[in-house]
Structure formats: C-alpha cells, structure tokens
C-alpha cells in the first residue's frame, strides 16, 4: 500500500465551463508518482471512466458526498483502501 497522499483533481469547474475533463484527468494520471492514487471530484458518477482507467491498471472506489459531488479514488494496481 502506498503512503503517498492521493493527487486531487476537481473537474467540476471544467463541467461548469462546458469543457470536457478527459484531458485534465489523463494529465493528472501522468503526474502521479509510482503507487500514488488520484482522487477525482466530479458533479456526477463518471461510470464510463471506470472501464477506461481499469485498462490502465486502476481500480475505483466511489462515494457520493452530502452536497451531491462524487469523490472517486482511482488506485493503481488494485491497491486496497486503507
């Protein structure tokens, strides 16, 4: 298990501006240190993203927050949640 804090990416402003978030998400993945997770904040559950990132070796754990935001942690190599 990695002791690195997840890199957090909030794509809600991109959606609010009408911009697709995929480029920002892929850029964030490329910036991850080995073993580091990505914590994504989105205005809805990004179900299609799960399969795309699974192909890159990431597992996803999602949670809807009280304000309606979805927080999804993508872990490399199927690391278990702490």
C-alpha positions as CSV (number, residue, x, y, z in Angstrom):
1,X,0.0,0.0,0.0
2,X,1.3,3.5,-0.9
3,X,1.8,6.1,1.8
4,X,1.6,8.9,-0.7
5,X,-1.4,11.2,-0.4
6,X,-3.7,11.0,-3.4
7,X,-3.4,13.7,-6.0
8,X,-6.7,15.5,-6.0
9,X,-8.4,16.8,-9.2
10,X,-11.7,18.7,-9.1
11,X,-13.3,18.6,-12.6
12,X,-16.5,20.4,-11.5
13,X,-15.2,23.7,-12.8
14,X,-14.5,22.2,-16.2
15,X,-18.0,20.9,-16.5
16,X,-19.4,24.2,-15.4
17,X,-17.4,25.9,-18.2
18,X,-18.6,23.3,-20.7
19,X,-15.2,21.8,-21.2
20,X,-14.5,18.1,-21.4
21,X,-12.4,16.8,-18.4
22,X,-10.7,13.8,-20.0
23,X,-7.5,15.6,-21.0
24,X,-7.1,17.0,-17.4
25,X,-7.8,13.6,-15.9
26,X,-5.2,11.9,-18.2
27,X,-2.7,14.7,-17.5
28,X,-3.2,14.1,-13.7
29,X,-2.6,10.4,-14.2
30,X,0.6,11.1,-15.9
31,X,1.8,13.3,-13.0
32,X,1.2,10.6,-10.4
33,X,4.2,9.2,-8.6
34,X,4.6,5.4,-8.6
35,X,1.9,3.9,-6.3
36,X,0.1,7.2,-5.9
37,X,-3.7,7.4,-6.3
38,X,-5.9,10.0,-7.9
39,X,-8.9,11.4,-6.1
40,X,-11.3,12.9,-8.6
41,X,-14.2,15.2,-7.7
42,X,-17.0,15.3,-10.2
43,X,-20.6,16.6,-10.5
44,X,-21.9,13.1,-11.3
45,X,-20.6,9.5,-11.2
46,X,-18.3,9.0,-14.2
47,X,-19.1,5.4,-14.8
48,X,-17.5,5.2,-18.3
49,X,-14.2,6.4,-16.8
50,X,-14.0,3.3,-14.6
51,X,-13.5,1.0,-17.6
52,X,-11.1,3.4,-19.3
53,X,-8.9,3.6,-16.2
54,X,-9.2,-0.1,-15.4
55,X,-7.5,-0.7,-18.8
56,X,-4.6,1.3,-17.4
57,X,-4.5,-0.8,-14.2
58,X,-6.6,1.4,-11.8
59,X,-9.4,0.3,-9.5
60,X,-12.1,2.8,-8.5
61,X,-13.8,3.4,-5.2
62,X,-16.6,6.0,-5.4
63,X,-18.7,7.9,-2.9
64,X,-21.4,10.5,-3.2
65,X,-20.8,13.4,-0.8
66,X,-23.6,15.2,1.0
67,X,-23.5,18.1,-1.4
68,X,-24.1,15.7,-4.4
69,X,-20.4,15.7,-5.5
70,X,-18.9,12.4,-6.4
71,X,-15.5,11.6,-5.0
72,X,-13.7,8.7,-6.8
73,X,-10.4,7.4,-5.7
74,X,-8.5,5.6,-8.5
75,X,-5.8,3.3,-7.1
76,X,-3.0,1.8,-9.2
77,X,-2.6,-1.9,-9.3
78,X,-5.7,-2.6,-7.4
79,X,-4.4,-1.4,-4.0
80,X,-6.9,-1.9,-1.2
81,X,-8.4,1.0,0.6
82,X,-6.6,1.9,3.8
